[in-house]
């Protein structure tokens, strides 16, 4: 079975994480799953560095302006992010 790798990019707002993620996704021919706690909401535009329309067209993104602040998504979203980070942490441990 081929080895699967999850690349996790972290850092403060506006340091270039999106550009790096797009470059890596294009290189590895994959998609981007955003784990940002606010980018998933359509109504939040202040204090959130949401990818531009051009960036969103370059690579398929998940959880970017995908929900309303009126939706009850946090528990489901939290469980998905916890699973992703657990897999990523496990992968990092294996690679070291």
N, C-alpha and C positions, 0 to 999 in steps of 0.2 A: 504494500500500500504506500502511495507517495506521501511524503511528509508535507503537512500543511503548516503555514506560518501566518501569524497575525502580527502585523506591524502596528504598534501603538505610538502615536505622536502626541506629546503633551507639551504644554507651555502656556504662558500668559497670552492674553488677547493681543492680536495684531503684531505677532512676531514672525509670521510667515508659515504657520502650520498648514494652512489651506493650500498654498502653492506647493509646498513640499509633498503633501498628501496627493495632490493631483499628479505631480511628476512621478511619484512612486506608483500610483495606480495605473498610469499610462505605461510605465516601464514594465510592470508585472501583469498588465492586462487584467485588471481587477476593478472593483468598485470601492466606494468610500462609505463607511458607516460612522456617522457623527455621534459622539457621546457627549456633546455639549448640552448642559442642562437647560439652556435657553434657546438655542438655535432651532429646536424642534417646534417652537411656537410661532405661528404666522403673525400674531399681533405684536410681538416684541421686536422693535427695531432700534431702540436706543440702548447703547451699552452692549450690543451684541454684534460681533463682526461676522455677519452672515455672508457666505460666498456670493459673489456677483452672479448675475444671470449667465454671463459668459463662462465663468468657472463651473457653474452647475451644468452647463451644456457639454463641457469637455469630458466629464466622467460622471457616471451614475452615482448619485448621493442618496443616502437614506437618512431619515430623521432631520431633514432641513426644511423648516416651515411646513411640517407634515401634520401638525395638530393645532387645534385652537386652545387658548388658555382656559376655555370653558369645558374642554374634554377631560375626563378622568383617565389620564395616561401614565401618570408618574409611577404607579406600582408596576405596571407592565413594562414600562420603559426602564425602570430601575432593575428589574429582573433580567432583562435582555442585556443591559450594560454590565451587570454583575457577571453574567455568564461569559460575555465576551472578554472581560478583563481577567476572569479566572483562566480562560483558555490561553490568553496572551501571556499571563504570568507563568503558567505551566510550560508554554513554549519557550519562554525566555530561560527558565530554569534548565530545560533540556539542552538548549543551545550553549549554555555556559560550560 
